[in-house]
């Protein structure tokens, strides 16, 4: 599934779906899908038309997915944790 990068997507619904998949099946099984979702939501964090409250909201959803990836225990977990921390910082900076 490819989502267009020229318009914001429903990050809340996408992060909720990722969270549900990770809870039901485990993040390891859907790692590639979670990474694709995170990559796509991160594009929206930098969208020029996004207001500060919107940026905070979208960054929070992206951070949730990054945290799911970081908890998977794979070799890429430290990088996912760094992404989560960066996204949480963006979220808090938008306050």
Order of alpha helices (4+ residues) and beta strands (2+ residues): alpha-alpha-alpha-alpha
